[in-house]
Amino acid sequence: MSVRSSKFQRLVDALAEVERAEGGEYTSFSVRGKRFGYYWPKTQTVGLKQTLTEQKALVSERPDVFEEQFTSGGFGWVVVYLDGIEADELSELVYEAWRLSAPEELVAEAPLPW
């Protein structure tokens, strides 16, 4: 069970109107100016926006794969270790993170790409 960073990048690239910004040690991902994810190549981890309920569930069920990153604006962010997750589950989490940040009309126009 492991997802390569290239697979994560393809998942993000399949979503509508994703904007990338390079930081010193990470890349961030936004949709129409609202951030939904991060990628840290050095640690092979991603940070994804989730609901608070989902954040708590993921971290409590599999603390070896997920850890709480922070909470902000009623959302919980989780760190995902790519070497501990399957591609299907990561796909769902990436889409959910994007959907939580994208405007409703964009979500309606651009349904799940996979």
A tleap script that builds the chain and sets N, CA, C and O, in Angstrom:
source leaprc.protein.ff14SB
mol = sequence {
  NMET SER VAL ARG SER SER LYS PHE GLN ARG
  LEU VAL ASP ALA LEU ALA GLU VAL GLU ARG
  ALA GLU GLY GLY GLU TYR THR SER PHE SER
  VAL ARG GLY LYS ARG PHE GLY TYR TYR TRP
  PRO LYS THR GLN THR VAL GLY LEU LYS GLN
  THR LEU THR GLU GLN LYS ALA LEU VAL SER
  GLU ARG PRO ASP VAL PHE GLU GLU GLN PHE
  THR SER GLY GLY PHE GLY TRP VAL VAL VAL
  TYR LEU ASP GLY ILE GLU ALA ASP GLU LEU
  SER GLU LEU VAL TYR GLU ALA TRP ARG LEU
  SER ALA PRO GLU GLU LEU VAL ALA GLU ALA
  PRO LEU PRO CTRP
}
set mol.1.N position { 0.861 -1.173 0.000 }
set mol.1.CA position { 0.000 0.000 0.000 }
set mol.1.C position { 0.902 1.229 0.000 }
set mol.1.O position { 1.620 1.480 0.968 }
set mol.2.N position { 0.864 1.971 -1.059 }
set mol.2.CA position { 1.684 3.168 -1.174 }
set mol.2.C position { 1.281 3.926 -2.432 }
set mol.2.O position { 0.934 3.326 -3.450 }
set mol.3.N position { 1.330 5.236 -2.350 }
set mol.3.CA position { 1.030 6.078 -3.508 }
set mol.3.C position { 2.269 6.910 -3.814 }
set mol.3.O position { 2.816 7.570 -2.930 }
set mol.4.N position { 2.694 6.877 -5.031 }
set mol.4.CA position { 3.835 7.698 -5.457 }
set mol.4.C position { 3.397 9.155 -5.578 }
set mol.4.O position { 2.227 9.452 -5.821 }
set mol.5.N position { 4.344 10.037 -5.408 }
set mol.5.CA position { 4.032 11.463 -5.519 }
set mol.5.C position { 3.514 11.800 -6.915 }
set mol.5.O position { 2.686 12.699 -7.059 }
set mol.6.N position { 3.984 11.098 -7.943 }
set mol.6.CA position { 3.507 11.367 -9.305 }
set mol.6.C position { 2.013 11.060 -9.431 }
set mol.6.O position { 1.299 11.761 -10.148 }
set mol.7.N position { 1.538 10.029 -8.749 }
set mol.7.CA position { 0.103 9.705 -8.757 }
set mol.7.C position { -0.678 10.814 -8.067 }
set mol.7.O position { -1.726 11.230 -8.562 }
set mol.8.N position { -0.183 11.298 -6.934 }
set mol.8.CA position { -0.844 12.408 -6.249 }
set mol.8.C position { -0.925 13.619 -7.175 }
set mol.8.O position { -1.972 14.262 -7.256 }
set mol.9.N position { 0.148 13.932 -7.863 }
set mol.9.CA position { 0.169 15.074 -8.778 }
set mol.9.C position { -0.867 14.901 -9.890 }
set mol.9.O position { -1.535 15.863 -10.268 }
set mol.10.N position { -1.002 13.687 -10.411 }
set mol.10.CA position { -2.002 13.434 -11.472 }
set mol.10.C position { -3.421 13.607 -10.936 }
set mol.10.O position { -4.290 14.113 -11.646 }
set mol.11.N position { -3.667 13.196 -9.698 }
set mol.11.CA position { -4.989 13.389 -9.095 }
set mol.11.C position { -5.325 14.869 -9.012 }
set mol.11.O position { -6.432 15.280 -9.357 }
set mol.12.N position { -4.384 15.655 -8.561 }
set mol.12.CA position { -4.607 17.105 -8.448 }
set mol.12.C position { -4.789 17.723 -9.827 }
set mol.12.O position { -5.664 18.568 -10.021 }
set mol.13.N position { -3.970 17.308 -10.784 }
set mol.13.CA position { -4.044 17.861 -12.147 }
set mol.13.C position { -5.379 17.565 -12.821 }
set mol.13.O position { -5.788 18.304 -13.717 }
set mol.14.N position { -6.062 16.509 -12.414 }
set mol.14.CA position { -7.340 16.142 -13.024 }
set mol.14.C position { -8.497 17.027 -12.559 }
set mol.14.O position { -9.569 17.017 -13.164 }
set mol.15.N position { -8.285 17.780 -11.501 }
set mol.15.CA position { -9.339 18.647 -10.961 }
set mol.15.C position { -9.392 19.978 -11.710 }
set mol.15.O position { -8.386 20.431 -12.257 }
set mol.16.N position { -10.551 20.588 -11.731 }
set mol.16.CA position { -10.746 21.843 -12.469 }
set mol.16.C position { -10.143 23.041 -11.732 }
set mol.16.O position { -10.272 23.180 -10.515 }
set mol.17.N position { -9.490 23.887 -12.500 }
set mol.17.CA position { -9.013 25.201 -12.072 }
set mol.17.C position { -8.079 25.180 -10.866 }
set mol.17.O position { -8.150 26.055 -10.003 }
set mol.18.N position { -7.215 24.190 -10.813 }
set mol.18.CA position { -6.251 24.110 -9.710 }
set mol.18.C position { -5.101 25.068 -9.974 }
set mol.18.O position { -4.541 25.114 -11.070 }
set mol.19.N position { -4.767 25.824 -8.953 }
set mol.19.CA position { -3.638 26.754 -8.998 }
set mol.19.C position { -2.562 26.216 -8.068 }
set mol.19.O position { -2.849 25.826 -6.937 }
set mol.20.N position { -1.313 26.196 -8.551 }
set mol.20.CA position { -0.174 25.738 -7.753 }
set mol.20.C position { 0.664 26.934 -7.338 }
set mol.20.O position { 0.807 27.904 -8.083 }
set mol.21.N position { 1.209 26.847 -6.143 }
set mol.21.CA position { 2.156 27.867 -5.684 }
set mol.21.C position { 3.315 27.142 -5.016 }
set mol.21.O position { 3.116 26.319 -4.123 }
set mol.22.N position { 4.508 27.453 -5.451 }
set mol.22.CA position { 5.695 26.819 -4.889 }
set mol.22.C position { 6.169 27.603 -3.678 }
set mol.22.O position { 6.413 28.807 -3.758 }
set mol.23.N position { 6.295 26.908 -2.560 }
set mol.23.CA position { 6.891 27.481 -1.359 }
set mol.23.C position { 8.317 26.961 -1.269 }
set mol.23.O position { 8.766 26.223 -2.146 }
set mol.24.N position { 9.006 27.327 -0.252 }
set mol.24.CA position { 10.383 26.868 -0.107 }
set mol.24.C position { 10.514 25.359 -0.060 }
set mol.24.O position { 11.359 24.789 -0.750 }
set mol.25.N position { 9.692 24.706 0.742 }
set mol.25.CA position { 9.809 23.260 0.921 }
set mol.25.C position { 8.519 22.524 0.581 }
set mol.25.O position { 8.395 21.332 0.864 }
set mol.26.N position { 7.570 23.209 -0.013 }
set mol.26.CA position { 6.279 22.583 -0.309 }
set mol.26.C position { 5.643 23.244 -1.517 }
set mol.26.O position { 6.069 24.307 -1.968 }
set mol.27.N position { 4.606 22.580 -2.029 }
set mol.27.CA position { 3.755 23.141 -3.076 }
set mol.27.C position { 2.352 23.210 -2.488 }
set mol.27.O position { 1.901 22.261 -1.847 }
set mol.28.N position { 1.668 24.310 -2.699 }
set mol.28.CA position { 0.275 24.416 -2.235 }
set mol.28.C position { -0.654 24.405 -3.442 }
set mol.28.O position { -0.272 24.771 -4.554 }
set mol.29.N position { -1.888 23.974 -3.188 }
set mol.29.CA position { -2.894 23.842 -4.236 }
set mol.29.C position { -4.150 24.591 -3.823 }
set mol.29.O position { -4.620 24.457 -2.693 }
set mol.30.N position { -4.686 25.373 -4.735 }
set mol.30.CA position { -5.880 26.165 -4.477 }
set mol.30.C position { -6.827 26.052 -5.662 }
set mol.30.O position { -6.438 25.654 -6.759 }
set mol.31.N position { -8.079 26.414 -5.410 }
set mol.31.CA position { -9.075 26.525 -6.467 }
set mol.31.C position { -9.764 27.871 -6.275 }
set mol.31.O position { -10.357 28.138 -5.230 }
set mol.32.N position { -9.674 28.704 -7.293 }
set mol.32.CA position { -10.218 30.067 -7.245 }
set mol.32.C position { -9.810 30.800 -5.963 }
set mol.32.O position { -10.621 31.444 -5.297 }
set mol.33.N position { -8.537 30.676 -5.653 }
set mol.33.CA position { -7.964 31.420 -4.537 }
set mol.33.C position { -8.154 30.801 -3.163 }
set mol.33.O position { -7.702 31.368 -2.168 }
set mol.34.N position { -8.806 29.666 -3.087 }
set mol.34.CA position { -9.019 29.012 -1.783 }
set mol.34.C position { -8.181 27.738 -1.712 }
set mol.34.O position { -8.323 26.831 -2.532 }
set mol.35.N position { -7.316 27.697 -0.723 }
set mol.35.CA position { -6.395 26.580 -0.574 }
set mol.35.C position { -7.114 25.308 -0.145 }
set mol.35.O position { -8.024 25.337 0.684 }
set mol.36.N position { -6.680 24.175 -0.739 }
set mol.36.CA position { -7.247 22.884 -0.342 }
set mol.36.C position { -6.182 21.826 -0.081 }
set mol.36.O position { -6.506 20.752 0.426 }
set mol.37.N position { -4.931 22.093 -0.410 }
set mol.37.CA position { -3.920 21.069 -0.173 }
set mol.37.C position { -2.496 21.568 -0.254 }
set mol.37.O position { -2.215 22.656 -0.756 }
set mol.38.N position { -1.601 20.731 0.261 }
set mol.38.CA position { -0.163 20.968 0.250 }
set mol.38.C position { 0.534 19.653 -0.077 }
set mol.38.O position { -0.016 18.574 0.141 }
set mol.39.N position { 1.755 19.758 -0.604 }
set mol.39.CA position { 2.591 18.582 -0.820 }
set mol.39.C position { 4.007 18.920 -0.366 }
set mol.39.O position { 4.570 19.946 -0.749 }
set mol.40.N position { 4.577 18.028 0.466 }
set mol.40.CA position { 5.951 18.169 0.949 }
set mol.40.C position { 6.773 17.016 0.393 }
set mol.40.O position { 6.672 15.901 0.903 }
set mol.41.N position { 7.588 17.249 -0.642 }
set mol.41.CA position { 8.356 16.158 -1.246 }
set mol.41.C position { 9.363 15.514 -0.290 }
set mol.41.O position { 9.591 14.307 -0.356 }
set mol.42.N position { 9.952 16.292 0.579 }
set mol.42.CA position { 10.978 15.763 1.487 }
set mol.42.C position { 10.425 14.657 2.381 }
set mol.42.O position { 11.110 13.668 2.642 }
set mol.43.N position { 9.184 14.821 2.851 }
set mol.43.CA position { 8.586 13.835 3.757 }
set mol.43.C position { 7.583 12.915 3.055 }
set mol.43.O position { 7.040 12.001 3.675 }
set mol.44.N position { 7.339 13.157 1.765 }
set mol.44.CA position { 6.346 12.387 1.003 }
set mol.44.C position { 4.995 12.379 1.711 }
set mol.44.O position { 4.362 11.338 1.886 }
set mol.45.N position { 4.576 13.588 2.113 }
set mol.45.CA position { 3.286 13.770 2.765 }
set mol.45.C position { 2.496 14.849 2.046 }
set mol.45.O position { 3.056 15.713 1.373 }
set mol.46.N position { 1.182 14.777 2.205 }
set mol.46.CA position { 0.301 15.823 1.701 }
set mol.46.C position { -0.575 16.300 2.855 }
set mol.46.O position { -0.866 15.539 3.777 }
set mol.47.N position { -0.985 17.539 2.801 }
set mol.47.CA position { -1.939 18.097 3.745 }
set mol.47.C position { -3.215 18.385 2.986 }
set mol.47.O position { -3.191 19.026 1.935 }
set mol.48.N position { -4.338 17.908 3.520 }
set mol.48.CA position { -5.610 18.070 2.814 }
set mol.48.C position { -6.687 18.623 3.730 }
set mol.48.O position { -6.796 18.231 4.892 }
set mol.49.N position { -7.469 19.525 3.199 }
set mol.49.CA position { -8.613 20.102 3.890 }
set mol.49.C position { -9.713 19.050 4.000 }
set mol.49.O position { -10.002 18.348 3.031 }
set mol.50.N position { -10.320 18.943 5.167 }
set mol.50.CA position { -11.413 18.003 5.404 }
set mol.50.C position { -12.407 18.652 6.367 }
set mol.50.O position { -12.134 19.716 6.923 }
set mol.51.N position { -13.533 18.024 6.556 }
set mol.51.CA position { -14.439 18.490 7.606 }
set mol.51.C position { -13.812 18.124 8.943 }
set mol.51.O position { -12.951 17.247 9.007 }
set mol.52.N position { -14.234 18.784 9.997 }
set mol.52.CA position { -13.716 18.470 11.330 }
set mol.52.C position { -14.028 17.033 11.715 }
set mol.52.O position { -13.198 16.356 12.322 }
set mol.53.N position { -15.216 16.567 11.367 }
set mol.53.CA position { -15.614 15.198 11.674 }
set mol.53.C position { -14.717 14.197 10.955 }
set mol.53.O position { -14.272 13.216 11.550 }
set mol.54.N position { -14.455 14.445 9.687 }
set mol.54.CA position { -13.604 13.549 8.908 }
set mol.54.C position { -12.171 13.574 9.429 }
set mol.54.O position { -11.522 12.532 9.511 }
set mol.55.N position { -11.681 14.747 9.775 }
set mol.55.CA position { -10.329 14.854 10.327 }
set mol.55.C position { -10.181 13.961 11.559 }
set mol.55.O position { -9.236 13.177 11.654 }
set mol.56.N position { -11.111 14.083 12.495 }
set mol.56.CA position { -11.060 13.291 13.735 }
set mol.56.C position { -11.162 11.793 13.445 }
set mol.56.O position { -10.446 10.992 14.047 }
set mol.57.N position { -12.050 11.415 12.523 }
set mol.57.CA position { -12.229 10.004 12.191 }
set mol.57.C position { -10.958 9.418 11.569 }
set mol.57.O position { -10.520 8.337 11.961 }
set mol.58.N position { -10.376 10.114 10.621 }
set mol.58.CA position { -9.173 9.610 9.956 }
set mol.58.C position { -8.026 9.424 10.942 }
set mol.58.O position { -7.371 8.382 10.963 }
set mol.59.N position { -7.792 10.441 11.752 }
set mol.59.CA position { -6.671 10.402 12.691 }
set mol.59.C position { -6.872 9.329 13.757 }
set mol.59.O position { -5.926 8.629 14.118 }
set mol.60.N position { -8.096 9.195 14.263 }
set mol.60.CA position { -8.326 8.204 15.318 }
set mol.60.C position { -8.296 6.775 14.776 }
set mol.60.O position { -7.866 5.862 15.480 }
set mol.61.N position { -8.745 6.567 13.537 }
set mol.61.CA position { -8.768 5.221 12.959 }
set mol.61.C position { -7.384 4.728 12.546 }
set mol.61.O position { -7.061 3.554 12.730 }
set mol.62.N position { -6.556 5.633 11.979 }
set mol.62.CA position { -5.247 5.206 11.455 }
set mol.62.C position { -4.191 6.276 11.714 }
set mol.62.O position { -3.776 6.974 10.789 }
set mol.63.N position { -3.759 6.407 12.955 }
set mol.63.CA position { -2.759 7.437 13.277 }
set mol.63.C position { -1.393 7.190 12.629 }
set mol.63.O position { -0.545 8.083 12.625 }
set mol.64.N position { -1.174 6.002 12.089 }
set mol.64.CA position { 0.070 5.728 11.380 }
set mol.64.C position { 0.064 6.296 9.959 }
set mol.64.O position { 1.114 6.426 9.330 }
set mol.65.N position { -1.135 6.635 9.456 }
set mol.65.CA position { -1.279 7.169 8.099 }
set mol.65.C position { -1.676 8.640 8.115 }
set mol.65.O position { -1.273 9.403 7.237 }
set mol.66.N position { -2.462 9.039 9.109 }
set mol.66.CA position { -2.993 10.401 9.184 }
set mol.66.C position { -2.598 11.062 10.499 }
set mol.66.O position { -2.519 10.409 11.539 }
set mol.67.N position { -2.354 12.361 10.435 }
set mol.67.CA position { -2.173 13.124 11.667 }
set mol.67.C position { -2.857 14.466 11.514 }
set mol.67.O position { -2.989 14.998 10.411 }
set mol.68.N position { -3.282 14.993 12.627 }
set mol.68.CA position { -3.933 16.301 12.612 }
set mol.68.C position { -2.891 17.356 12.285 }
set mol.68.O position { -1.821 17.402 12.891 }
set mol.69.N position { -3.220 18.201 11.319 }
set mol.69.CA position { -2.307 19.281 10.960 }
set mol.69.C position { -2.715 20.556 11.697 }
set mol.69.O position { -1.935 21.104 12.476 }
set mol.70.N position { -3.935 21.024 11.450 }
set mol.70.CA position { -4.481 22.184 12.149 }
set mol.70.C position { -5.955 22.288 11.838 }
set mol.70.O position { -6.464 21.565 10.981 }
set mol.71.N position { -6.645 23.177 12.521 }
set mol.71.CA position { -8.033 23.482 12.195 }
set mol.71.C position { -8.113 24.972 11.891 }
set mol.71.O position { -7.387 25.787 12.460 }
set mol.72.N position { -9.019 25.298 10.977 }
set mol.72.CA position { -9.168 26.694 10.583 }
set mol.72.C position { -10.497 26.876 9.875 }
set mol.72.O position { -10.845 26.099 8.986 }
set mol.73.N position { -11.237 27.901 10.268 }
set mol.73.CA position { -12.474 28.243 9.582 }
set mol.73.C position { -13.502 27.128 9.565 }
set mol.73.O position { -14.265 27.009 8.606 }
set mol.74.N position { -13.537 26.318 10.593 }
set mol.74.CA position { -14.502 25.234 10.647 }
set mol.74.C position { -14.074 23.981 9.902 }
set mol.74.O position { -14.872 23.057 9.744 }
set mol.75.N position { -12.830 23.934 9.441 }
set mol.75.CA position { -12.306 22.772 8.727 }
set mol.75.C position { -11.112 22.208 9.480 }
set mol.75.O position { -10.411 22.920 10.200 }
set mol.76.N position { -10.902 20.918 9.295 }
set mol.76.CA position { -9.736 20.262 9.865 }
set mol.76.C position { -8.814 19.816 8.752 }
set mol.76.O position { -9.265 19.243 7.761 }
set mol.77.N position { -7.546 20.070 8.905 }
set mol.77.CA position { -6.566 19.666 7.906 }
set mol.77.C position { -5.836 18.430 8.424 }
set mol.77.O position { -5.489 18.348 9.602 }
set mol.78.N position { -5.611 17.475 7.531 }
set mol.78.CA position { -4.898 16.258 7.897 }
set mol.78.C position { -3.634 16.106 7.060 }
set mol.78.O position { -3.597 16.456 5.881 }
set mol.79.N position { -2.612 15.579 7.699 }
set mol.79.CA position { -1.407 15.170 6.996 }
set mol.79.C position { -1.602 13.716 6.611 }
set mol.79.O position { -2.009 12.896 7.435 }
set mol.80.N position { -1.311 13.397 5.356 }
set mol.80.CA position { -1.447 12.038 4.844 }
set mol.80.C position { -0.064 11.543 4.431 }
set mol.80.O position { 0.614 12.177 3.624 }
set mol.81.N position { 0.348 10.405 4.991 }
set mol.81.CA position { 1.610 9.774 4.604 }
set mol.81.C position { 1.357 8.923 3.367 }
set mol.81.O position { 0.611 7.946 3.424 }
set mol.82.N position { 1.976 9.294 2.251 }
set mol.82.CA position { 1.705 8.621 0.988 }
set mol.82.C position { 2.095 7.144 1.001 }
set mol.82.O position { 1.527 6.354 0.247 }
set mol.83.N position { 3.040 6.764 1.830 }
set mol.83.CA position { 3.439 5.359 1.856 }
set mol.83.C position { 2.456 4.478 2.631 }
set mol.83.O position { 2.640 3.262 2.687 }
set mol.84.N position { 1.417 5.067 3.229 }
set mol.84.CA position { 0.473 4.283 4.006 }
set mol.84.C position { -0.949 4.270 3.485 }
set mol.84.O position { -1.849 3.764 4.154 }
set mol.85.N position { -1.165 4.819 2.300 }
set mol.85.CA position { -2.533 4.955 1.790 }
set mol.85.C position { -2.644 4.361 0.394 }
set mol.85.O position { -1.681 4.358 -0.373 }
set mol.86.N position { -3.816 3.866 0.083 }
set mol.86.CA position { -4.074 3.343 -1.261 }
set mol.86.C position { -4.576 4.472 -2.163 }
set mol.86.O position { -5.132 5.459 -1.684 }
set mol.87.N position { -4.377 4.317 -3.451 }
set mol.87.CA position { -4.722 5.356 -4.425 }
set mol.87.C position { -6.210 5.704 -4.411 }
set mol.87.O position { -6.566 6.877 -4.529 }
set mol.88.N position { -7.079 4.711 -4.270 }
set mol.88.CA position { -8.525 4.988 -4.272 }
set mol.88.C position { -8.927 5.878 -3.105 }
set mol.88.O position { -9.702 6.820 -3.274 }
set mol.89.N position { -8.403 5.582 -1.930 }
set mol.89.CA position { -8.738 6.398 -0.759 }
set mol.89.C position { -8.164 7.799 -0.893 }
set mol.89.O position { -8.837 8.777 -0.567 }
set mol.90.N position { -6.932 7.908 -1.366 }
set mol.90.CA position { -6.335 9.223 -1.567 }
set mol.90.C position { -7.136 10.019 -2.590 }
set mol.90.O position { -7.329 11.222 -2.418 }
set mol.91.N position { -7.603 9.368 -3.650 }
set mol.91.CA position { -8.417 10.048 -4.665 }
set mol.91.C position { -9.650 10.689 -4.036 }
set mol.91.O position { -9.979 11.839 -4.325 }
set mol.92.N position { -10.319 9.941 -3.183 }
set mol.92.CA position { -11.514 10.466 -2.508 }
set mol.92.C position { -11.179 11.662 -1.622 }
set mol.92.O position { -11.903 12.657 -1.615 }
set mol.93.N position { -10.092 11.565 -0.885 }
set mol.93.CA position { -9.708 12.654 0.021 }
set mol.93.C position { -9.294 13.913 -0.741 }
set mol.93.O position { -9.617 15.028 -0.332 }
set mol.94.N position { -8.580 13.728 -1.844 }
set mol.94.CA position { -8.166 14.874 -2.665 }
set mol.94.C position { -9.397 15.557 -3.260 }
set mol.94.O position { -9.508 16.783 -3.228 }
set mol.95.N position { -10.312 14.768 -3.799 }
set mol.95.CA position { -11.525 15.354 -4.370 }
set mol.95.C position { -12.325 16.089 -3.299 }
set mol.95.O position { -12.810 17.195 -3.540 }
set mol.96.N position { -12.466 15.490 -2.126 }
set mol.96.CA position { -13.226 16.125 -1.052 }
set mol.96.C position { -12.573 17.441 -0.637 }
set mol.96.O position { -13.271 18.428 -0.402 }
set mol.97.N position { -11.257 17.468 -0.544 }
set mol.97.CA position { -10.551 18.704 -0.198 }
set mol.97.C position { -10.827 19.789 -1.236 }
set mol.97.O position { -11.114 20.935 -0.887 }
set mol.98.N position { -10.738 19.421 -2.508 }
set mol.98.CA position { -11.014 20.370 -3.592 }
set mol.98.C position { -12.460 20.852 -3.522 }
set mol.98.O position { -12.726 22.049 -3.631 }
set mol.99.N position { -13.396 19.911 -3.338 }
set mol.99.CA position { -14.825 20.233 -3.296 }
set mol.99.C position { -15.158 21.184 -2.141 }
set mol.99.O position { -16.022 22.049 -2.284 }
set mol.100.N position { -14.490 21.034 -1.015 }
set mol.100.CA position { -14.732 21.909 0.135 }
set mol.100.C position { -14.272 23.341 -0.126 }
set mol.100.O position { -14.717 24.264 0.557 }
set mol.101.N position { -13.395 23.537 -1.094 }
set mol.101.CA position { -12.874 24.869 -1.405 }
set mol.101.C position { -13.456 25.477 -2.672 }
set mol.101.O position { -13.498 26.700 -2.811 }
set mol.102.N position { -13.901 24.644 -3.587 }
set mol.102.CA position { -14.416 25.134 -4.873 }
set mol.102.C position { -15.824 25.712 -4.712 }
set mol.102.O position { -16.599 25.232 -3.886 }
set mol.103.N position { -16.157 26.736 -5.494 }
set mol.103.CA position { -17.522 27.251 -5.478 }
set mol.103.C position { -18.505 26.194 -5.985 }
set mol.103.O position { -18.153 25.359 -6.817 }
set mol.104.N position { -19.714 26.234 -5.488 }
set mol.104.CA position { -20.725 25.233 -5.837 }
set mol.104.C position { -20.928 25.092 -7.339 }
set mol.104.O position { -21.074 23.978 -7.840 }
set mol.105.N position { -20.940 26.213 -8.066 }
set mol.105.CA position { -21.177 26.123 -9.509 }
set mol.105.C position { -20.039 25.394 -10.224 }
set mol.105.O position { -20.277 24.699 -11.212 }
set mol.106.N position { -18.811 25.545 -9.739 }
set mol.106.CA position { -17.693 24.833 -10.349 }
set mol.106.C position { -17.794 23.330 -10.047 }
set mol.106.O position { -17.524 22.502 -10.917 }
set mol.107.N position { -18.175 22.989 -8.835 }
set mol.107.CA position { -18.353 21.577 -8.486 }
set mol.107.C position { -19.428 20.956 -9.378 }
set mol.107.O position { -19.273 19.827 -9.844 }
set mol.108.N position { -20.505 21.683 -9.612 }
set mol.108.CA position { -21.590 21.183 -10.462 }
set mol.108.C position { -21.136 21.028 -11.915 }
set mol.108.O position { -21.542 20.088 -12.598 }
set mol.109.N position { -20.295 21.947 -12.384 }
set mol.109.CA position { -19.814 21.912 -13.767 }
set mol.109.C position { -18.716 20.881 -13.982 }
set mol.109.O position { -18.557 20.354 -15.083 }
set mol.110.N position { -17.962 20.596 -12.933 }
set mol.110.CA position { -16.791 19.717 -13.052 }
set mol.110.C position { -16.926 18.577 -12.048 }
set mol.110.O position { -16.317 18.614 -10.978 }
set mol.111.N position { -17.709 17.579 -12.383 }
set mol.111.CA position { -17.888 16.460 -11.453 }
set mol.111.C position { -16.612 15.651 -11.280 }
set mol.111.O position { -15.600 15.916 -11.929 }
set mol.112.N position { -16.672 14.695 -10.424 }
set mol.112.CA position { -15.540 13.830 -10.114 }
set mol.112.C position { -14.865 13.360 -11.400 }
set mol.112.O position { -15.518 12.733 -12.235 }
set mol.113.N position { -13.556 13.650 -11.583 }
set mol.113.CA position { -12.892 13.335 -12.842 }
set mol.113.C position { -12.429 11.891 -12.991 }
set mol.113.O position { -11.923 11.529 -14.053 }
set mol.114.N position { -12.579 11.077 -11.995 }
set mol.114.CA position { -12.124 9.687 -12.109 }
set mol.114.C position { -13.156 8.724 -11.602 }
set mol.114.O position { -12.935 7.514 -11.625 }
savepdb mol mol.pdb
quit
